[in-house]
Amino acid sequence: MTTGDITGLVFVYLYVIMLIFLSERVLKKYPQLSRKFLHIMVGNILFIIPLFDSRWVMVLLAAAPFILFTFLMCPFSPIKFKSGTSMAGHRLGLVFYSISWTILAIFFFDRLEIIAVGIIAMSYGDGFAAVIGQRYGKRKFNILGDQKSVEGSITMFMVTLVAMILILPYFNAVPSKMWIVVPLTALVATIAEATVPKGMDNISASLSVAILYYVLVYVVML
């Protein structure tokens, strides 16, 4: 384990502890707001991942442990830990979030911008889509049993697109044809979020955009 790995772990855990404190204590009276705050702000972990030098340190010590931790916070946990955040919205949403990060870290550690793209879709994109959709969504639709809104889907597309444009330079990995890659990736993220129900969009959005980005940039060479 290198100094970078240790630093990355310290930053990840301190950041997550801070978010949990804010969501469970400061925002405990507003469980829906608390959940969305946590959902969106956890995405900032993408700025920490370049510190890691080892794939398996990120996978086994940074990402995977949160699968167990978030499960223990959810209503299905054998340990009755009362969490207003986990009770609001889909009860396994944060667990699926942790699973996605773990899978992305396993397969795309050598291309950190792809992990970032996946995190962008499931944190910023999906998070803001839910906030706007719940508050301003008037044009509803239901594809596979989960009600969505046109306003939320538009937000998903725009936030994912803008976030990718702003964040990809941080990883020194701007596609040569960004004007094709980024809109296509944001569109697929939007479709995945709109069509996959019951919290599974935290997995479908992140993995679908990561795979598409990999194909477009590293296979098709756009």
C-alpha positions as CSV (number, residue, x, y, z in Angstrom):
1,M,0.0,0.0,0.0
2,T,1.5,3.3,-1.1
3,T,1.2,6.8,0.5
4,G,-1.3,7.7,-2.2
5,D,-3.5,4.7,-1.3
6,I,-3.4,5.7,2.4
7,T,-4.2,9.3,1.6
8,G,-7.0,8.3,-0.6
9,L,-8.5,6.1,2.0
10,V,-8.2,8.8,4.7
11,F,-9.9,11.3,2.4
12,V,-12.7,9.0,1.4
13,Y,-13.6,7.9,4.9
14,L,-13.3,11.4,6.4
15,Y,-15.5,12.8,3.6
16,V,-18.2,10.1,4.0
17,I,-18.2,10.4,7.8
18,M,-18.8,14.2,7.4
19,L,-21.6,13.6,4.9
20,I,-23.3,11.1,7.1
21,F,-23.1,13.4,10.1
22,L,-24.6,16.2,8.1
23,S,-27.4,14.1,6.6
24,E,-28.3,12.2,9.8
25,R,-27.9,15.0,12.3
26,V,-28.1,18.4,10.7
27,L,-30.7,17.4,8.1
28,K,-32.5,14.7,10.1
29,K,-35.8,16.6,10.2
30,Y,-35.9,16.5,6.4
31,P,-35.3,12.9,5.3
32,Q,-36.0,13.4,1.6
33,L,-33.6,16.4,1.5
34,S,-31.1,14.5,3.5
35,R,-31.2,11.5,1.2
36,K,-30.7,13.6,-1.9
37,F,-28.0,15.7,-0.3
38,L,-26.1,12.5,0.5
39,H,-26.8,11.0,-3.0
40,I,-25.4,14.1,-4.8
41,M,-22.6,15.0,-2.5
42,V,-21.1,11.5,-2.4
43,G,-20.3,12.0,-6.1
44,N,-17.5,14.3,-5.1
45,I,-15.5,11.2,-4.2
46,L,-14.6,11.2,-7.9
47,F,-12.1,14.0,-7.1
48,I,-10.4,11.8,-4.6
49,I,-9.9,8.6,-6.7
50,P,-6.8,9.9,-8.5
51,L,-4.9,9.6,-5.2
52,F,-5.1,5.8,-5.3
53,D,-2.2,3.8,-6.8
54,S,-3.7,0.3,-6.3
55,R,-6.8,-1.1,-7.9
56,W,-7.5,-3.5,-5.0
57,V,-7.0,-0.9,-2.3
58,M,-9.7,1.2,-4.0
59,V,-11.9,-1.9,-4.5
60,L,-11.5,-3.8,-1.3
61,L,-10.8,-1.0,1.2
62,A,-12.5,2.1,-0.2
63,A,-15.5,1.0,-2.4
64,A,-16.7,-2.5,-1.3
65,P,-16.9,-1.8,2.4
66,F,-19.6,0.7,1.8
67,I,-21.8,-2.1,0.3
68,L,-21.9,-3.7,3.8
69,F,-22.1,-0.3,5.6
70,T,-25.0,1.0,3.5
71,F,-26.8,-2.3,3.8
72,L,-26.5,-2.1,7.6
73,M,-28.1,1.3,7.4
74,C,-31.1,0.2,5.3
75,P,-34.4,-1.2,6.7
76,F,-33.4,-4.8,5.7
77,S,-30.4,-4.8,8.0
78,P,-30.4,-7.4,10.8
79,I,-29.0,-4.5,12.9
80,K,-31.8,-2.0,13.7
81,F,-29.9,1.2,13.0
82,K,-32.4,4.0,12.7
83,S,-31.6,6.1,9.7
84,G,-34.0,8.6,8.3
85,T,-31.8,8.9,5.2
86,S,-32.0,5.3,4.3
87,M,-35.8,5.1,5.0
88,A,-36.5,8.0,2.5
89,G,-36.8,7.0,-1.1
90,H,-35.7,3.6,-2.3
91,R,-34.5,1.6,0.6
92,L,-31.6,0.0,-1.2
93,G,-30.6,3.0,-3.3
94,L,-27.4,3.7,-1.4
95,V,-26.4,0.0,-1.5
96,F,-26.8,-0.1,-5.3
97,Y,-24.7,3.1,-5.4
98,S,-21.9,1.4,-3.5
99,I,-22.1,-1.7,-5.7
100,S,-21.8,0.5,-8.8
101,W,-18.6,2.2,-7.5
102,T,-17.1,-1.2,-6.7
103,I,-17.8,-2.6,-10.1
104,L,-16.4,0.5,-11.8
105,A,-13.3,0.4,-9.7
106,I,-12.7,-3.3,-10.6
107,F,-13.0,-2.9,-14.4
108,F,-11.9,0.7,-15.0
109,F,-9.2,1.5,-12.5
110,D,-6.7,2.1,-15.3
111,R,-9.0,4.6,-16.8
112,L,-10.2,6.7,-13.9
113,E,-12.2,9.1,-16.1
114,I,-14.6,6.2,-16.9
115,I,-15.2,5.7,-13.2
116,A,-15.8,9.4,-12.9
117,V,-18.3,9.3,-15.8
118,G,-20.2,6.5,-14.1
119,I,-20.2,8.4,-10.8
120,I,-21.4,11.6,-12.5
121,A,-24.4,9.9,-13.9
122,M,-25.5,8.2,-10.7
123,S,-24.8,11.1,-8.3
124,Y,-25.1,14.5,-10.0
125,G,-27.3,13.4,-12.9
126,D,-29.7,11.1,-11.1
127,G,-29.7,13.1,-7.9
128,F,-30.6,16.4,-9.5
129,A,-33.1,14.7,-11.8
130,A,-35.0,13.4,-8.7
131,V,-34.9,16.8,-7.0
132,I,-36.2,18.7,-10.0
133,G,-38.6,15.9,-11.1
134,Q,-40.3,15.7,-7.6
135,R,-40.6,19.5,-7.3
136,Y,-41.4,20.7,-10.8
137,G,-42.2,17.5,-12.7
138,K,-45.7,17.9,-14.3
139,R,-45.4,15.7,-17.4
140,K,-45.3,12.2,-15.9
141,F,-44.6,8.9,-17.6
142,N,-44.2,5.3,-16.4
143,I,-42.3,2.8,-18.4
144,L,-41.4,-0.1,-16.1
145,G,-43.4,0.6,-13.0
146,D,-41.5,3.6,-11.7
147,Q,-43.0,7.1,-12.3
148,K,-40.7,9.6,-13.9
149,S,-41.1,13.1,-15.3
150,V,-40.0,14.8,-18.5
151,E,-38.6,17.6,-16.5
152,G,-36.5,15.2,-14.4
153,S,-35.2,13.5,-17.5
154,I,-34.2,16.8,-19.1
155,T,-32.4,17.6,-15.9
156,M,-30.7,14.3,-15.9
157,F,-29.4,14.9,-19.5
158,M,-28.3,18.5,-18.9
159,V,-26.6,17.9,-15.6
160,T,-24.7,14.8,-16.8
161,L,-23.6,16.6,-20.0
162,V,-22.4,19.8,-18.2
163,A,-20.7,17.8,-15.4
164,M,-18.8,15.7,-17.9
165,I,-17.6,18.7,-19.8
166,L,-16.4,20.4,-16.6
167,I,-14.9,17.3,-14.9
168,L,-13.2,15.3,-17.7
169,P,-10.3,17.9,-17.9
170,Y,-9.6,17.2,-14.3
171,F,-8.5,13.7,-15.4
172,N,-6.6,15.0,-18.4
173,A,-8.9,12.7,-20.5
174,V,-10.9,14.9,-22.9
175,P,-12.1,12.9,-25.9
176,S,-11.0,14.3,-29.3
177,K,-14.6,14.3,-30.4
178,M,-16.2,15.4,-27.1
179,W,-19.1,17.0,-29.0
180,I,-20.2,13.5,-30.0
181,V,-19.1,11.4,-27.0
182,V,-20.5,13.6,-24.2
183,P,-24.0,14.1,-25.6
184,L,-24.4,10.4,-26.5
185,T,-23.2,9.4,-23.1
186,A,-25.6,11.8,-21.3
187,L,-28.4,10.6,-23.5
188,V,-27.8,6.9,-22.6
189,A,-27.6,7.9,-18.9
190,T,-31.0,9.6,-19.2
191,I,-32.6,6.6,-20.9
192,A,-31.2,4.3,-18.3
193,E,-32.5,6.5,-15.5
194,A,-35.9,6.9,-17.0
195,T,-36.5,3.2,-17.8
196,V,-35.0,1.2,-14.9
197,P,-37.2,1.2,-11.8
198,K,-36.9,0.8,-8.1
199,G,-33.5,2.3,-7.3
200,M,-31.7,0.1,-9.9
201,D,-31.0,3.2,-11.9
202,N,-28.1,3.8,-9.6
203,I,-26.5,0.7,-11.2
204,S,-28.0,0.9,-14.7
205,A,-27.1,4.6,-15.3
206,S,-23.5,4.4,-14.0
207,L,-22.6,1.1,-15.8
208,S,-24.3,1.9,-19.1
209,V,-22.5,5.2,-19.5
210,A,-19.2,3.8,-18.4
211,I,-19.4,1.0,-21.0
212,L,-20.6,3.3,-23.7
213,Y,-17.8,5.8,-22.9
214,Y,-15.2,3.0,-23.1
215,V,-16.6,1.8,-26.4
216,L,-16.8,5.3,-28.0
217,V,-13.3,6.4,-26.8
218,Y,-11.2,3.3,-26.6
219,V,-12.8,1.0,-29.2
220,V,-14.3,3.3,-31.8
221,M,-11.6,5.9,-31.0
222,L,-13.7,9.0,-31.1
